[in-house]
Amino acid sequence: MSLKLGGIRARLWVATALPAMLVIAMLVAGFAFRYGERMADALQDRGVASARQLGSAAEFMVFAGDREGLVRLTEAAVRNDKQLRGVAVYDAQGQLLASAGQLTASPAPQGSLLDVQVADELRIVQPIYPTAGPVDDLYTPTPSAGLAYGPGSRLVGHAVLEMSMETLAQQQKELLLWSLVTAAGGLLLAGGLATLLASRVTAQITLINDVVARVGQGDLDERVDIHRSGVLRPLALGINVMIGRIATTQEELQYRIEQATRELRHQKEVAEQAARTDALTGTATRLAFTEVAEVEMQRALRYRNDLSLLMLDLDHFKGINDQHGHVTGDAVLVNFAQVVQQQIRNMDTLARIGGEEFVVLLPNANVAQAGALAERIRRAVSEARLMVDGKPLRVSVSIGVAQFDWRELSLTRWLARADAALYRAKDQGRNRVVHDATDGAPPEGTEHPPVEG
């Protein structure tokens, strides 16, 4: 009889313990595999976001051939991210423009699509395209703020980024170890409870197995009913605790992934804002000006509003740099931007598009109004004083005025007309306002001899 009971207990032990052990092992193994993959995906997503951010920040420098700026950009990227092994920026012909860190020897990047390679390290090749301006929906009053690549965008280069996989491997090892420890603890608990409760009916075990099976299918909200567990109450409590820990860990990992995603998005927004604001003068950059100008041109076309443009260039600025140094030259540019900003309206846009060359976009202003504002700016700049070594330094500005032509539909040609008027002002003696010849504007302003500092 005792042998028969022993056999029954043994079979009951197997019938009770084995399903629980298998379910626990499946849960832990599935958990480890699932979140190991999520860690790898998160690292890859982070690398792609960093590569896109690097490509966006390097776009204008690649286009302008600013190797020094690219060197600073790549060094800052490696310095600010410990997982980056190295970064590099190539032009469209595959020529290396700048690099930092330690990159594996690889051929120059080619192709026009994002390339992600995972081996001993994560290597991402991000193509760099010129960014188009925002597209204004002609059927809604408010223009779209989104950016898109224009048709026929030309590839200007590639940003290459390599990230170390060592941290990911260590995290996956720790996750596997934790999973093994958890599995071992769960298996020991299930085995102990099965040994103690092998003589009880299997109805209670079936109840618990059903809950565990549902949890194994991914329903982490399931819990064992303690009041119906009978002598298996400790096992039910242990399984509920384990399920709760798994659910909590899942929520924590999801929160960390979302937090990292928000941080990357914030960093991208900061980088985009920096690309739209001139670091020295605080005015808009050429990129930001182009975006605003495209929107205003579309609005002028739709509502037949007046729209004008001023092209400004400081006279004899190279002489100021040569005589007083670049620090003084920078101070002159900052002071000049402040003087111009005080003369224009809040709706106008002042942008620096070159070393000492600026533009002012004037919505709802015809050529006569633009010319009057240009003359007021010219006088204000001439009357301004900047003290250098205890002596006042006076500067002057030449200004070209051009009104937007609805038939032209080209920002490039509009800028070219204003630039041509500016160069006529330079040729006629500087310190003057000259209108574009096609505007039908009033006669060009009176000559004002340039003022030396």
VEXDREN-2710 file (C-alpha; in Angstrom, 1 decimal):
% VEXDREN-2710
k/r/px/py/pz
1/MET/0.0/0.0/0.0
2/SER/2.8/2.3/0.9
3/LEU/4.5/1.5/-2.4
4/LYS/1.3/2.2/-4.2
5/LEU/0.8/5.5/-2.4
6/GLY/4.4/6.3/-3.1
7/GLY/3.9/5.7/-6.8
8/ILE/0.7/7.8/-6.7
9/ARG/2.5/10.6/-4.9
10/ALA/5.4/10.4/-7.4
11/ARG/2.9/10.6/-10.3
12/LEU/1.1/13.4/-8.6
13/TRP/4.4/15.2/-8.0
14/VAL/5.3/14.9/-11.7
15/ALA/1.8/16.0/-12.8
16/THR/1.9/18.9/-10.4
17/ALA/5.5/20.1/-10.7
18/LEU/6.4/19.5/-14.3
19/PRO/3.8/21.8/-15.9
20/ALA/4.7/24.6/-13.5
21/MET/8.4/24.2/-14.1
22/LEU/7.9/24.1/-17.9
23/VAL/5.7/27.3/-17.8
24/ILE/8.2/29.1/-15.6
25/ALA/11.1/28.2/-17.8
26/MET/9.2/29.3/-20.9
27/LEU/8.2/32.6/-19.3
28/VAL/11.7/33.4/-18.2
29/ALA/13.3/32.3/-21.5
30/GLY/10.7/34.2/-23.5
31/PHE/11.2/37.3/-21.3
32/ALA/15.0/37.1/-21.7
33/PHE/14.8/36.6/-25.4
34/ARG/12.1/39.3/-25.9
35/TYR/13.9/42.0/-23.9
36/GLY/17.3/41.1/-25.2
37/GLU/16.0/41.9/-28.7
38/ARG/14.4/45.1/-27.4
39/MET/17.7/46.2/-26.0
40/ALA/19.4/45.6/-29.4
41/ASP/16.6/47.4/-31.2
42/ALA/16.8/50.3/-28.8
43/LEU/20.6/50.6/-29.4
44/GLN/20.0/50.5/-33.2
45/ASP/17.2/53.1/-33.0
46/ARG/19.5/55.3/-30.9
47/GLY/22.3/54.9/-33.4
48/VAL/20.0/55.7/-36.3
49/ALA/18.7/58.8/-34.5
50/SER/22.3/59.9/-33.7
51/ALA/23.3/59.4/-37.4
52/ARG/20.4/61.4/-38.6
53/GLN/21.1/64.1/-36.1
54/LEU/24.8/64.2/-37.3
55/GLY/23.7/64.3/-40.9
56/SER/21.3/67.1/-40.3
57/ALA/23.9/69.1/-38.4
58/ALA/26.5/68.5/-41.0
59/GLU/24.3/69.2/-44.0
60/PHE/25.2/72.9/-44.5
61/MET/28.9/72.4/-43.5
62/VAL/29.2/69.7/-46.2
63/PHE/27.5/71.9/-48.8
64/ALA/29.7/74.9/-47.8
65/GLY/32.9/72.8/-47.6
66/ASP/33.4/73.8/-43.9
67/ARG/36.0/71.2/-42.9
68/GLU/36.8/72.9/-39.7
69/GLY/33.2/73.0/-38.6
70/LEU/32.8/69.3/-39.5
71/VAL/35.9/68.4/-37.5
72/ARG/34.5/70.2/-34.5
73/LEU/31.1/68.5/-35.0
74/THR/32.5/65.0/-35.2
75/GLU/34.8/65.5/-32.2
76/ALA/31.8/66.8/-30.2
77/ALA/29.7/63.8/-31.2
78/VAL/32.3/61.3/-30.0
79/ARG/33.0/63.3/-26.8
80/ASN/29.4/63.5/-25.8
81/ASP/28.5/59.9/-26.4
82/LYS/30.7/57.3/-24.7
83/GLN/29.2/54.4/-26.8
84/LEU/30.4/56.0/-30.1
85/ARG/33.6/54.4/-31.4
86/GLY/33.9/56.9/-34.2
87/VAL/32.1/59.1/-36.6
88/ALA/33.0/60.5/-40.1
89/VAL/31.5/62.7/-42.8
90/TYR/32.1/62.1/-46.5
91/ASP/31.1/64.2/-49.5
92/ALA/29.0/62.9/-52.4
93/GLN/32.2/61.6/-54.2
94/GLY/33.2/59.5/-51.2
95/GLN/36.0/61.8/-50.1
96/LEU/36.6/62.0/-46.3
97/LEU/35.9/65.5/-45.0
98/ALA/36.2/64.9/-41.2
99/SER/36.4/62.1/-38.7
100/ALA/36.8/61.5/-35.0
101/GLY/37.3/58.4/-32.8
102/GLN/38.4/55.0/-34.2
103/LEU/36.5/53.7/-37.2
104/THR/37.1/50.3/-38.7
105/ALA/38.7/50.3/-42.1
106/SER/35.9/50.3/-44.7
107/PRO/35.4/51.5/-48.2
108/ALA/33.9/55.0/-48.8
109/PRO/30.1/54.9/-48.3
110/GLN/27.9/54.8/-51.4
111/GLY/24.2/54.6/-52.1
112/SER/21.3/56.9/-51.4
113/LEU/19.6/55.0/-48.6
114/LEU/20.2/54.5/-44.9
115/ASP/22.5/51.5/-44.3
116/VAL/22.6/49.7/-40.9
117/GLN/25.2/47.0/-40.4
118/VAL/25.5/44.9/-37.2
119/ALA/28.6/42.9/-36.5
120/ASP/31.2/43.4/-33.8
121/GLU/30.0/46.9/-33.8
122/LEU/27.0/48.8/-35.0
123/ARG/27.8/50.8/-38.2
124/ILE/25.3/53.2/-39.7
125/VAL/25.7/55.1/-42.9
126/GLN/23.2/58.1/-43.2
127/PRO/22.9/59.8/-46.6
128/ILE/22.9/63.6/-46.4
129/TYR/20.4/65.5/-48.6
130/PRO/19.7/69.2/-48.8
131/THR/16.7/70.2/-46.7
132/ALA/13.8/71.8/-48.6
133/GLY/11.7/74.6/-47.1
134/PRO/8.3/74.1/-45.6
135/VAL/5.4/73.5/-48.0
136/ASP/2.4/75.8/-47.6
137/ASP/-1.0/74.3/-48.3
138/LEU/-2.7/76.8/-50.6
139/TYR/-6.1/75.8/-49.3
140/THR/-5.5/76.5/-45.6
141/PRO/-4.6/79.9/-44.1
142/THR/-1.8/78.5/-41.9
143/PRO/1.2/77.0/-43.8
144/SER/2.4/73.6/-42.9
145/ALA/5.4/73.5/-40.6
146/GLY/6.7/70.2/-41.8
147/LEU/9.8/69.8/-43.9
148/ALA/10.3/67.5/-46.8
149/TYR/12.9/66.7/-49.4
150/GLY/12.1/68.4/-52.7
151/PRO/11.8/66.4/-55.9
152/GLY/15.1/65.5/-57.4
153/SER/17.1/66.2/-54.2
154/ARG/20.8/65.8/-54.8
155/LEU/22.9/63.7/-52.5
156/VAL/25.6/65.9/-50.9
157/GLY/27.4/63.4/-48.7
158/HIS/27.2/60.6/-46.1
159/ALA/27.5/60.6/-42.3
160/VAL/29.0/57.4/-40.9
161/LEU/28.7/56.4/-37.2
162/GLU/30.0/53.3/-35.4
163/MET/28.8/52.3/-31.9
164/SER/30.3/49.8/-29.5
165/MET/28.3/46.7/-28.8
166/GLU/30.1/46.0/-25.6
167/THR/27.6/47.7/-23.3
168/LEU/24.7/45.9/-25.0
169/ALA/26.5/42.5/-24.6
170/GLN/27.0/43.2/-20.9
171/GLN/23.4/44.2/-20.4
172/GLN/22.2/41.0/-22.2
173/LYS/24.5/38.9/-20.1
174/GLU/23.1/40.5/-16.9
175/LEU/19.5/39.9/-18.2
176/LEU/20.3/36.3/-18.9
177/LEU/21.8/35.8/-15.5
178/TRP/18.9/37.4/-13.8
179/SER/16.5/35.2/-15.9
180/LEU/18.4/32.1/-14.9
181/VAL/18.3/33.0/-11.2
182/THR/14.6/33.8/-11.4
183/ALA/13.9/30.6/-13.3
184/ALA/15.9/28.6/-10.8
185/GLY/14.0/30.2/-7.9
186/GLY/10.7/29.6/-9.5
187/LEU/11.5/26.0/-10.3
188/LEU/12.6/25.3/-6.8
189/LEU/9.5/26.9/-5.4
190/ALA/7.3/24.9/-7.7
191/GLY/9.1/21.7/-6.9
192/GLY/8.9/22.2/-3.1
193/LEU/5.2/23.0/-3.2
194/ALA/4.6/20.1/-5.4
195/THR/6.4/17.7/-3.0
196/LEU/4.3/19.0/0.0
197/LEU/1.0/19.0/-1.8
198/ALA/1.3/16.0/-4.0
199/SER/-1.4/14.1/-2.0
200/ARG/-4.1/16.8/-2.7
201/VAL/-6.5/16.7/-5.6
202/THR/-5.3/18.1/-8.9
203/ALA/-8.3/20.4/-9.3
204/GLN/-6.4/23.2/-7.5
205/ILE/-3.3/22.5/-9.5
206/THR/-5.4/22.7/-12.7
207/LEU/-6.6/26.1/-11.6
208/ILE/-3.1/27.4/-11.1
209/ASN/-1.8/25.8/-14.4
210/ASP/-4.6/27.6/-16.3
211/VAL/-3.5/31.0/-14.9
212/VAL/0.2/30.3/-15.6
213/ALA/-0.7/29.2/-19.2
214/ARG/-2.5/32.5/-19.8
215/VAL/0.5/34.4/-18.4
216/GLY/2.7/32.4/-20.8
217/GLN/0.6/33.7/-23.6
218/GLY/1.4/37.3/-22.6
219/ASP/-1.5/38.2/-20.4
220/LEU/0.4/39.6/-17.4
221/ASP/-2.8/40.9/-15.8
222/GLU/-3.7/37.4/-14.8
223/ARG/-3.4/36.4/-11.1
224/VAL/-4.2/33.2/-9.2
225/ASP/-7.3/33.3/-7.0
226/ILE/-5.9/32.8/-3.5
227/HIS/-9.2/31.9/-1.9
228/ARG/-9.6/29.0/-4.3
229/SER/-6.1/27.7/-4.0
230/GLY/-6.6/25.6/-0.8
231/VAL/-3.3/24.0/0.3
232/LEU/-1.6/25.4/-2.8
233/ARG/-2.0/28.9/-1.5
234/PRO/1.8/29.5/-1.0
235/LEU/2.4/28.4/-4.6
236/ALA/-0.4/30.7/-5.9
237/LEU/1.1/33.6/-3.9
238/GLY/4.6/32.8/-5.3
239/ILE/3.4/32.7/-8.9
240/ASN/1.4/36.0/-8.4
241/VAL/4.6/37.7/-7.1
242/MET/6.6/36.4/-10.0
243/ILE/4.1/37.6/-12.5
244/GLY/4.0/41.0/-10.8
245/ARG/7.7/41.3/-11.0
246/ILE/7.8/40.4/-14.7
247/ALA/5.0/43.0/-15.4
248/THR/6.9/45.6/-13.3
249/THR/10.1/44.9/-15.1
250/GLN/8.4/45.2/-18.5
251/GLU/6.9/48.6/-17.5
252/GLU/10.3/49.8/-16.2
253/LEU/12.0/48.8/-19.5
254/GLN/9.3/50.4/-21.5
255/TYR/9.6/53.6/-19.5
256/ARG/13.3/53.7/-20.0
257/ILE/13.0/53.2/-23.7
258/GLU/10.4/56.0/-23.9
259/GLN/12.6/58.3/-21.8
260/ALA/15.6/57.7/-24.1
261/THR/13.4/58.4/-27.2
262/ARG/12.2/61.7/-25.7
263/GLU/15.8/62.7/-24.9
264/LEU/16.9/61.9/-28.5
265/ARG/14.0/63.9/-29.8
266/HIS/14.9/66.8/-27.6
267/GLN/18.5/66.7/-28.7
268/LYS/17.4/66.7/-32.4
269/GLU/15.2/69.7/-31.8
270/VAL/18.0/71.6/-30.1
271/ALA/20.3/70.8/-33.0
272/GLU/17.7/71.9/-35.5
273/GLN/17.2/75.1/-33.6
274/ALA/21.0/75.8/-33.5
275/ALA/21.1/75.3/-37.3
276/ARG/18.5/78.1/-37.7
277/THR/20.1/80.7/-35.4
278/ASP/23.4/82.4/-36.1
279/ALA/25.6/81.8/-33.1
280/LEU/27.3/85.2/-33.3
281/THR/24.6/87.7/-34.0
282/GLY/21.5/85.8/-32.9
283/THR/19.8/86.5/-36.2
284/ALA/18.3/83.8/-38.5
285/THR/20.6/81.7/-40.6
286/ARG/20.4/81.2/-44.4
287/LEU/18.5/78.0/-43.8
288/ALA/15.9/79.6/-41.5
289/PHE/15.6/82.6/-43.9
290/THR/15.0/80.3/-46.9
291/GLU/12.2/78.5/-45.0
292/VAL/10.5/81.8/-44.0
293/ALA/11.0/83.4/-47.5
294/GLU/9.4/80.4/-49.2
295/VAL/6.3/80.6/-46.9
296/GLU/6.0/84.4/-47.5
297/MET/6.3/84.0/-51.3
298/GLN/3.5/81.4/-51.3
299/ARG/1.4/83.8/-49.1
300/ALA/2.1/86.7/-51.4
301/LEU/1.1/84.7/-54.5
302/ARG/-2.1/83.5/-52.9
303/TYR/-3.3/86.9/-51.5
304/ARG/-1.4/89.2/-53.9
305/ASN/0.4/90.9/-51.0
306/ASP/3.4/93.1/-51.4
307/LEU/6.7/91.5/-50.4
308/SER/10.2/93.1/-50.6
309/LEU/13.8/92.2/-49.7
310/LEU/16.8/94.2/-48.5
311/MET/20.3/92.9/-49.2
312/LEU/22.9/94.6/-46.8
313/ASP/26.6/94.5/-46.8
314/LEU/29.0/96.3/-44.4
315/ASP/31.4/98.6/-46.2
316/HIS/35.2/98.0/-45.8
317/PHE/34.6/95.2/-43.3
318/LYS/37.8/93.4/-44.4
319/GLY/39.8/96.6/-43.4
320/ILE/38.2/96.6/-40.0
321/ASN/39.3/93.0/-39.4
322/ASP/42.8/93.7/-40.8
323/GLN/43.3/96.9/-38.7
324/HIS/41.5/96.1/-35.5
325/GLY/41.4/92.2/-35.4
326/HIS/38.6/89.7/-35.7
327/VAL/37.3/90.2/-32.2
328/THR/36.5/93.8/-33.1
329/GLY/35.1/92.6/-36.4
330/ASP/32.7/90.3/-34.5
331/ALA/31.7/93.1/-32.2
332/VAL/30.9/95.3/-35.3
333/LEU/28.7/92.5/-36.7
334/VAL/26.8/92.1/-33.4
335/ASN/26.3/95.9/-33.0
336/PHE/25.2/96.1/-36.7
337/ALA/22.6/93.4/-36.2
338/GLN/21.3/95.1/-33.1
339/VAL/21.0/98.5/-34.9
340/VAL/19.1/96.9/-37.9
341/GLN/16.8/94.9/-35.5
342/GLN/15.8/98.1/-33.8
343/GLN/14.7/99.6/-37.2
344/ILE/12.6/96.8/-38.5
345/ARG/9.2/95.4/-37.5
346/ASN/8.5/92.3/-35.4
347/MET/7.0/90.7/-38.5
348/ASP/10.2/91.3/-40.6
349/THR/13.0/88.7/-40.6
350/LEU/16.7/89.6/-40.3
351/ALA/19.2/86.9/-41.4
352/ARG/22.9/86.6/-41.8
353/ILE/23.7/84.8/-45.0
354/GLY/27.4/85.5/-45.3
355/GLY/30.4/86.9/-43.4
356/GLU/29.2/90.5/-43.3
357/GLU/26.2/90.1/-45.6
358/PHE/22.7/90.2/-44.3
359/VAL/19.1/90.2/-45.7
360/VAL/15.8/91.6/-44.4
361/LEU/12.6/90.0/-45.5
362/LEU/9.7/92.6/-45.5
363/PRO/6.2/91.1/-45.8
364/ASN/3.4/93.5/-46.8
365/ALA/5.9/96.2/-47.9
366/ASN/6.1/97.6/-51.5
367/VAL/9.3/98.8/-53.1
368/ALA/8.8/102.4/-51.9
369/GLN/8.3/101.4/-48.3
370/ALA/11.3/99.1/-48.5
371/GLY/13.4/101.8/-49.9
372/ALA/12.4/104.2/-47.1
373/LEU/13.2/101.6/-44.5
374/ALA/16.6/100.9/-46.2
375/GLU/17.5/104.6/-46.0
376/ARG/16.5/104.7/-42.3
377/ILE/18.8/101.7/-41.6
378/ARG/21.6/103.3/-43.6
379/ARG/21.4/106.5/-41.5
380/ALA/21.2/104.6/-38.2
381/VAL/24.2/102.5/-39.0
382/SER/26.2/105.6/-40.1
383/GLU/25.3/107.4/-36.8
384/ALA/26.0/104.4/-34.6
385/ARG/29.3/104.4/-32.7
386/LEU/31.3/101.5/-31.3
387/MET/34.1/102.3/-28.9
388/VAL/37.4/100.6/-29.8
389/ASP/40.5/101.3/-27.6
390/GLY/38.7/104.4/-26.3
391/LYS/38.0/105.7/-29.8
392/PRO/34.7/105.6/-31.7
393/LEU/34.6/103.3/-34.7
394/ARG/32.1/104.3/-37.4
395/VAL/30.9/102.0/-40.1
396/SER/28.6/102.3/-43.1
397/VAL/26.4/99.9/-45.1
398/SER/25.4/99.5/-48.7
399/ILE/21.9/98.2/-49.4
400/GLY/20.2/96.7/-52.4
401/VAL/16.3/96.7/-52.6
402/ALA/14.2/94.3/-54.6
403/GLN/10.5/93.6/-54.7
404/PHE/9.1/90.1/-55.1
405/ASP/7.9/89.5/-58.7
406/TRP/4.8/87.3/-58.8
407/ARG/5.8/86.1/-62.3
408/GLU/9.2/85.0/-61.2
409/LEU/8.4/82.3/-58.6
410/SER/12.1/81.9/-57.7
411/LEU/13.8/82.9/-54.5
412/THR/17.2/82.4/-56.1
413/ARG/16.5/85.0/-58.9
414/TRP/14.9/87.4/-56.4
415/LEU/18.0/87.3/-54.2
416/ALA/20.2/87.7/-57.3
417/ARG/18.3/90.9/-58.3
418/ALA/18.8/92.3/-54.7
419/ASP/22.4/91.3/-54.8
420/ALA/22.9/93.0/-58.2
421/ALA/21.4/96.2/-56.7
422/LEU/23.8/95.9/-53.8
423/TYR/26.8/95.6/-56.0
424/ARG/25.7/98.7/-57.9
425/ALA/25.6/100.5/-54.6
426/LYS/29.2/99.3/-54.0
427/ASP/30.4/100.4/-57.4
428/GLN/28.8/103.9/-57.0
429/GLY/30.7/104.6/-53.8
430/ARG/29.1/102.6/-51.0
431/ASN/27.0/103.9/-48.1
432/ARG/23.9/104.2/-50.3
433/VAL/20.6/102.5/-51.1
434/VAL/20.1/101.2/-54.7
435/HIS/16.9/99.7/-56.1
436/ASP/16.6/96.8/-58.4
437/ALA/16.3/98.2/-62.0
438/THR/13.2/96.0/-62.7
439/ASP/11.1/97.3/-59.8
440/GLY/10.2/100.7/-61.3
441/ALA/11.5/102.2/-58.0
442/PRO/12.3/105.9/-57.3
443/PRO/15.7/107.2/-58.3
444/GLU/18.7/105.8/-56.4
445/GLY/19.6/107.6/-53.2
446/THR/22.1/110.4/-52.8
447/GLU/25.7/109.4/-52.5
448/HIS/27.1/109.2/-49.0
449/PRO/30.9/108.9/-48.8
450/PRO/32.0/105.9/-46.7
451/VAL/33.0/106.7/-43.2
452/GLU/36.3/105.3/-41.9
453/GLY/36.8/104.2/-38.3
END
